[in-house]
Amino acid sequence: MAYRVLIPQDVVEEGKKYLRDRGHEIVMGTGITPEILSREIAECDAVLARTALFSADVIAAAPRLKVIAKHGVGLDNIDLDAAARRGVYVTNAPESNSRSVAEQTFGLILACVRGLVRCDTELRNGNFEIRNQLNGFDLIGKTLGIVGIGRIGSIVAWIARHGFSMNVIACDPNVSGLPGIPDLAMCSLDDLLAQSDIVTLHVPAKPDTIRMIGAAQFKTMKNTAYLINAARGQIVDEAALVDALRSGSIAGAGIDVFTDEPPEKDHPLFSLPNVVVQPHSAALTRESTVRMALHAAMGIDDVLSGRTPKWAANDPVPERHL
């Protein structure tokens, strides 16, 4: 029997080839509105999902659905409970993009503390003297505060210590220490914010992390400090961030993610000179996009072939399993 796999947003060929080679039929989607998704998912057995929202209503429109495989790690766009109630596996690709996001985190850090984007713009406009007008700082000896020491946060910590000789402190209620950095200091969020020269966020968007960084937290940070967010936009109160940047409560920010994506063209962050923005692209290296597509495809084939998927993110009702 050939199973049908809906791909609402295109992925690299390696992922599609993996599915075709195993006899699955690929259905390329035509849009990601709830109406289109509900219509196109109805006759499909699996979905390879990127950023489209898979609500309980969309999942309910697919009586044959057995698995939703996320192209990436974050699962905030998929109703895990609704999927489980209908016996639908949700999988993701937690081993696909950690290094890529960690490297981009340091790209944002360097862009911020050395003023790379602003210097580029000023020089193109003829202002060579920007070299004497905008001074950054060295990372050696500075304190990096990492909120969330999971796969990505732990790599960021390693790079900071071994690559830049930074002091590293971390906040994570689920972790007491980090292998490979035995003297890593774990502390409260408030202490981390007060001590750090750079704060970088690496937690998922969950009820207890939504807007965890807001006006009170920005007041706790040093006015020379930078905020880096390559996790999820919902973690930060964007209005409070804009206020903090305008008032000088913090020195700047590197932002790869937004509360609403894509952001509006007149988003207030875009007008601020002390912000570096990216289009949620930290994970989108060539190598990582191949891994994300392949790992999602592997999750789909596991479920459709009757195997327990390696990266299951929920526990579906047993009687609905294959």
Disulfide bonds with the S-S distance in Angstrom:
none
